[in-house]
Amino acid sequence: MEFIDYYKVLGLDKSASQEDIKKAYRKLARKHHPDLNPDDKEAHKRFQQINEANEVLSDPEKRKKYDQYGENWQHAEQFEQAKRSQRTNTGNTYDFGGEGYEYSGDFASGDFSDFFNTMFGGEASSGRGRRSAKFRGQDYNASLAISLREAYTTHQHTFTVNDRNVRITIPAGITDGQTIKLKGYGSPGINGGPAGDLYITFQITEDPVFKRLGDDLYTTTDLDLYTAILGGEKVVDTMDGKVKLKLKPETQNGTKTRLKGKGFPLYKKEGSSGDLIITWNIKLPTNLTEKQKELFRELSKS
């Protein structure tokens, strides 16, 4: 994977404070958000890089490793352990810790730079019993924006990460900010090590009609004055179609009606859904004729 300078991505230098990083991230994330650039693939790629840069630089521990080791920062602990072991061991087998890493062989005095090259993908030095170190590849992080209505149903989605097309099935009920892992879709391993993973964080955009709170949906529907006073029927929209409701006479403005099971699907719980809560907004009639006004006057006197 091509090295990405996280400071350059955010338009900062290494002396930037945490507040500088936060401000730069917010500004760039708004500018390059996929919702504002639906047809711009470069903006989408840029948005992913911005999120990745913020994830590393906003974490003091990750930032410290990145500043010291650059693109190999995720192997920092393994490298530090390797340095300690090289100083004290002369045997044949070394376990430097860390997921996906093993090394067998011997170290000659002063050849640590050769080991460093082997460790990070360089050409291994020759030597009796020496083998190339195997490293798990770097994990990738990506953000994926979908609409509330897309999150309502199980569907397939194709997107691109580092010029690689990835097709996934998104279960109904996924939540905003939820992260899923795709094993083996990260950076290739080093010297035959396993590939890293891909972590996808979902961003669910707001819907103009429905608001989601947990597994319940909320919406406001207009109701004419006459039906509110006399009662009657009203057809309302739900996420999966229209429903006809019966309203009692004298329905007050702001009255709520709960429709069981018409809310949002529960994540990976097929057949289970939250509720839909409808708030009635009573609309007063306008452009009344004189006769209609007179009828209201008579009604007010009764």
N, C-alpha and C positions, 0 to 999 in steps of 0.2 A: 504494500500500500504506500502510495506517495506520502512523504512526510508533510504534515500540516502544521504551520507555525501558528499556534493558538493565539499568541499575542497579536500577530499580524491580522488574524481573522477578526479580532475585536478592535483593531486599530489602536493598540496600546503598546507600551514598552514594558520591560521587566520590572520597572520601579512602580508600576501601577498599584494603587491601593485596592482593597476589597470593594470599597465604595465606587472606585473608578470602573472596576470590572462589572459591578452590578448595573451601573448607569449605561455603560457601553452595550451590555447584553440587552437590556430592555429596549434601547433605542434601535438597535439593529434587528432584534426579533420582530418588533412591530413593522419595520420597513420591509423585511423580507418574508413575512408570514405568508404561507401558501394561500390563505383566504384572500389576501390582497393582490396576489400575483398568480391567479389560477392557471394561466397559460404560459408561465415562464419557468421552464425546467431549471434554468441556472439559479433562479431565486430560490427554488425548492432545495437545490443542492447547497446553496449558500446558507439557508436556514438550518439545515442539518449540521453544517460545520460550526455555525454560531452556537448551537445547543451543545455540541461536543466540546467546544472550547470553554464554554461557561461551566460545564460539569467538572472539568479538570481544574481550571484556574480559580473557581470559587471555593474549592476545597483546599485548605492550607496544606494538608499532608500530600495530596496528589500534586499540588502546584510545586511543592518542594522537590518531589521526585522528578517532575517534568523539567524544572529548571536545571537540575543536575544531569539528567540522563537523556533529555530530549525525547526523540521518538521511541526510545527503549525504556521509558519511565516505568512501564508496568512490570519490567523485569528487575527493578531496582533492588528489591529485597533479595532476590536470588543472587545478584551480582555482589552485594555486600557480604552475603553469607559465603560466597565463593572466595572472596578476598580473605576472609578470616580463616577459612579452611586451608587455603593455599599456604598461609603462613605457618600453620601448625601441623599439617598432615603430609606424610610422604608415602602412604599406603596406596593400594590399588583401587579402592572403591570409595566414592564420595556421594553423600546425599545432601544437597544444598537446600532442600525444602522447596516449597512452592508447588503449585499444581502443575503437572505435566512436565517436570524437569528431572532428568537423571543424567549422571555422568560416571563413566567407568574408565579408568586409565591411570597413568602416573604423570606427575608434574616434575619436570626438571627445574633445577634452581634457575630463577630469572626468566622463565618462559611464560609468565602470567599474561603478557600481552597477546600471546598466541591463543591462550584460553579465552581471553576476552573476545577475540575475533571469532572463535568457534561459537562462543556463547551467543553472539548477536549476528550470526549468519555469515561470518567471514570464512575464508578458506582455512580448514583445519591444518595444523602443523603435523608433520609426520612424527611418529614416535612409537615405540613398542607398546602395544596394548591400548593405544589411544583411540578413542572413538569420538565422533562429533556429538556435541550436546544437543538434545532434543528439547525444543521449547514449544509450549502451547502458544498459538497465535493470539494477537491482540483482539479484545472484544470491540465490537462496533456499537455505537449508540445512534439511534435515529428517532425522529419525531414524525408522526403520521396524523394529519388532520382529516377528520371525517365529520359528516353532518350528524345531527341527532337522529335523523330519519334513517341514515345508513347504520348507525349503531343499534337501531331498533330491530333490525333483521340480521340473521346470519348471512354473510355474503363473502365473495372472494374479492380480493384487492391486489393489484399488481403495482409495485413501485420499484424505484431504482436506488440501490445503495452502492456507491463506488463503481458505477458503470455496470453493475450486475442486477439483472431483473429478478425480483423476488415476488413470488405469488403466494399469498397466504389466505386462509379462511378465517374471517373475523367473526367470532361467536356473537349472537345477539346479547345485548345487555352489557357490553364493554363500557367501562366508566372513564370519565375524563381524568387524565393523569395516570391511568393504569399502564403497567409495563409488562410485556410478555417477552419470553426468551425464545429465539430460534437457534437451536444448537447447531454449531458447525458453520454458521453463515457469517462469521467474523473473518479476521485476517488469517491467511494460511499459516500453518505452523512453520517453525524454523527447523531445518534439518530433519524433516519427516515427522515433526511433532504434530499433535492434533490442532485443527483450526479453532480459532476463538468463536465466541457466540455473538449473535446480534440481538440487542435489546431494543425493542420498539416501544416508545411511549406515545400513547394516544392523546390527541387533543380534539375534543368534541366541540364543534362550533354551536353557537346558540341558534335556536329555531324561532322564527317570527310568531309562531302560534302557540307552541307548547314549551313549558318550562319543566325541567326535570329536577326533582329533589329526591335523592335516593332512588327508589324504584317506583315512585309515584310521579304522575304527570299532572301539571296544572295548566288550565287555560281559562280565559275570560270570554264569555259569549254574550252578545247583545240580545235583549229581549224587549219586544214592543210593550207599551204600556197596557194595551187592551188585554193581551194574553196574561200579563202579570196580574191584572186585576181579576179577570174572569176565569183564568185557567185555560188550559188547552194543550196542544201538542207543539213540539219544537224539534226540528232535525238538527243535530249537532255533529261536528266532525270529531273523529277519533283518529289515532295513528293508523288504524287498519280499516277505515271506512266510516260510513255515516250511521248514526243511531237515532231513532225517533224516541223522544221522551215525553211523558205526560207531566204537566205542571199543575200544581194545585192552585186554586184561586188565591188571590192576595199574596202572591210571591213578592217578597221584599227585595229591594236593591241590595246586592252583596250576598244574597243567599247562595249557599254552596250545595251542589249535588255531587255525591260520590258514586262513581260507576266502578263496581268491583271487577278486578281482573282486566281493566282496560288501560292500565298504566304501562310501565316499562317492563320488558321481560327480565327475569332474574338471570344473571350470568351463569351459563352452563347448567341451568335448571329448567329443562324443556317443559313447557306447559304451565309454568308459574310466572305470574306477572303482578306488578303493583296495581294501584288504583288510579283512575282518572278523576280529578276533582275539578268541577266546573263552577266558576263564579259567575252569577248572573248580573249583567249590567243593564239596568232598565233604561231604555231610550225614550225620552219624552217626544211626543209628536211635534212636528213643525209645520209651518205653512197651513194653519187651520183656516177653514172658511168661517164666515160669521155665524153660520148655523151651528157649526161644531163648537165654536167659542160659547155661544149661547147655551148649548147643552151643558157645558162645563160650569157655566155660571149657575144654572139651575141646580146642578149637582152639588155645587158648593153651598147652596142655601138649604139643602135638604138635611 
